[in-house]
């Protein structure tokens, strides 16, 4: 996914919330966004998710997207199950499949006993669980979470952590904001800060620790879409070297080792270890 020259302001003469933003968000990557209150984080997430259009610039290769807003509107005139089923249908699922997935996510997130209750009668925490469920329902290519953990109890936060990792391992791009700096810290591929309308890398890519994975080349559909979009280098005849960040190396190795047909992993090194 690419953001090119993206700027955003509200109104013809409103101040620029974002200006000249250029970002590449790779497939199968977990991206953290940081910044002060009112600095433009939520606006950036809404533009990434396609909830609002940029004033200038373009967003390309988004794929199917789902979004969990900072505040979920509980006044909608639906039960939780009907709302989730409706969202599933909008994502192209059949009614039957939408209901099945709605029930499955309600069970997983711990609100199965309230799934037939009206949204307006649910607690803030349960409404937030419904918001999370609708985002995962159709297994989107892009998942955007704006403080999605806020209001959840600890067991549900742990479940959400696991769900995010699953989507990344499945090849989705996940972009999130959260107040807890420890949130999924070991899984984050890149962190960006929104400052004075600009979006900058919190840790320059040149300083990131890289992992080198040597694999045998050969026809395999599993090589077409790799977690984190690692850089590929022909290191010697018949062998390709993949350059991956440490944050994404576990998912990449798991993908390679479970591929069908199999992919032979010859060696794994840390960059700078003389490999």
Residue pairs with C-beta under 8 A, 6 or more apart in sequence:
1 24
1 25
1 26
1 27
1 48
1 59
1 60
1 61
1 62
1 63
1 142
1 173
2 23
2 24
2 25
2 59
2 60
2 61
3 21
3 22
3 23
3 24
3 25
3 47
3 48
3 54
3 57
3 58
3 59
4 22
4 57
4 58
4 59
4 60
5 20
5 21
5 22
5 56
5 57
5 58
6 18
6 20
6 21
6 22
6 23
6 47
6 54
6 56
6 57
6 58
6 59
7 16
7 18
7 19
7 20
7 21
7 54
7 55
7 56
7 57
7 197
8 16
8 17
8 18
8 40
8 43
8 47
8 52
8 54
8 55
8 56
9 15
9 16
9 17
9 55
10 17
16 197
17 40
17 43
17 197
18 40
18 43
18 44
18 47
18 54
18 194
18 197
18 199
19 197
19 198
20 57
20 198
21 44
21 57
21 198
21 199
23 192
23 199
25 31
25 48
25 142
25 173
25 175
26 173
26 189
26 228
26 229
27 141
27 171
27 172
27 173
27 225
27 227
27 228
27 229
28 168
28 169
28 170
28 171
28 172
28 173
28 225
28 226
28 227
28 228
28 229
28 248
28 251
29 168
29 173
29 174
29 189
29 190
29 227
29 228
29 229
29 248
30 164
30 165
30 168
30 174
30 176
30 184
30 187
30 188
30 189
30 247
30 248
31 173
31 174
31 175
31 176
31 188
31 189
31 190
31 191
31 192
32 176
32 177
32 178
32 183
32 184
32 188
32 190
32 191
32 192
32 202
33 41
33 44
33 45
33 175
33 176
33 177
33 191
33 192
33 193
33 194
34 41
34 177
34 191
34 192
34 193
34 194
34 202
35 41
35 193
35 194
35 195
39 194
39 195
39 196
40 194
40 197
41 146
41 177
41 194
42 70
42 146
42 177
43 52
44 194
44 199
45 67
45 144
45 146
45 175
45 177
46 52
46 67
46 146
47 53
47 54
47 59
48 59
48 62
48 142
48 144
48 175
49 65
49 66
49 67
49 142
49 144
49 175
50 59
50 62
50 65
50 67
51 67
51 69
62 141
62 142
63 140
63 141
63 142
64 91
64 138
64 140
64 141
64 142
65 140
65 141
65 142
65 143
65 144
66 91
66 134
66 135
66 136
66 137
66 138
66 140
66 142
66 143
66 144
67 135
67 144
67 145
67 146
68 131
68 132
68 134
68 135
68 144
68 145
68 146
68 148
69 131
69 146
70 146
70 147
70 150
72 127
72 128
72 130
72 131
74 119
74 120
74 122
74 124
74 127
75 119
75 120
76 83
76 119
76 120
77 118
77 119
77 120
78 86
78 118
78 119
79 115
79 116
79 117
79 118
79 119
80 102
80 106
80 111
80 114
80 115
80 116
80 117
80 119
80 122
80 126
80 130
81 99
81 102
81 103
81 106
81 115
81 116
83 119
83 130
83 134
84 98
84 101
84 102
84 105
84 106
84 115
84 130
84 133
84 134
84 137
85 95
85 98
85 99
85 102
86 98
87 98
87 134
87 137
87 138
88 95
88 97
88 98
88 99
88 101
88 102
88 137
88 138
89 95
89 98
91 137
91 138
91 140
92 138
93 101
93 137
93 138
98 137
101 137
101 138
102 115
102 133
102 137
103 112
103 115
105 132
105 133
105 136
105 137
106 112
106 114
106 115
106 129
106 133
108 159
108 163
109 129
109 132
109 133
109 156
109 159
109 160
110 129
110 153
110 155
110 156
110 159
111 122
111 126
111 129
111 130
114 122
114 126
119 127
119 130
122 130
124 151
125 151
125 152
125 153
125 156
127 151
128 148
128 150
128 151
128 152
129 152
129 156
131 148
132 148
132 152
132 156
132 160
132 163
135 143
135 145
135 148
136 143
136 163
136 167
139 167
139 170
139 172
140 167
140 172
141 171
141 172
141 173
142 172
142 173
142 174
142 175
143 164
143 167
143 172
143 173
143 174
143 175
144 174
144 175
144 176
145 164
145 174
145 175
145 176
145 177
145 178
146 176
146 177
147 177
147 178
147 179
148 160
148 176
148 178
149 157
149 160
149 178
149 180
149 183
150 178
150 179
152 160
161 183
161 184
164 174
164 176
164 184
164 187
165 184
165 187
167 174
168 174
168 187
168 227
168 251
169 227
169 251
169 254
169 255
171 225
171 227
176 183
176 184
186 247
187 247
188 247
189 228
189 245
189 247
189 248
190 201
190 203
190 205
190 245
191 201
191 202
191 203
192 199
192 200
192 201
192 202
193 199
193 200
193 201
193 202
208 245
208 246
209 245
209 246
209 270
209 271
210 243
210 244
210 245
210 246
210 270
210 271
211 243
211 244
211 245
211 246
211 249
211 268
211 269
211 270
211 271
212 241
212 242
212 243
212 244
212 267
212 268
212 269
212 270
212 271
212 275
213 230
213 241
213 242
213 244
213 249
213 252
213 253
213 256
213 265
213 267
213 268
214 235
214 239
214 240
214 241
214 242
214 265
214 266
214 267
214 268
214 269
215 239
215 240
215 242
215 256
215 263
215 264
215 265
215 266
216 238
216 239
216 240
216 263
216 264
216 266
217 238
217 239
217 240
218 263
220 259
220 261
220 263
222 255
222 256
222 259
222 260
222 263
223 259
223 263
226 242
226 252
226 255
226 256
227 248
227 251
227 252
227 255
228 244
228 245
228 248
228 251
228 252
230 242
230 243
230 244
230 248
230 252
231 242
231 243
232 240
232 241
232 242
232 243
233 240
233 241
233 242
233 243
234 240
234 241
235 241
239 266
242 252
243 271
244 252
246 270
249 268
253 265
253 268
256 263
256 265
257 263
257 265
267 275
269 275
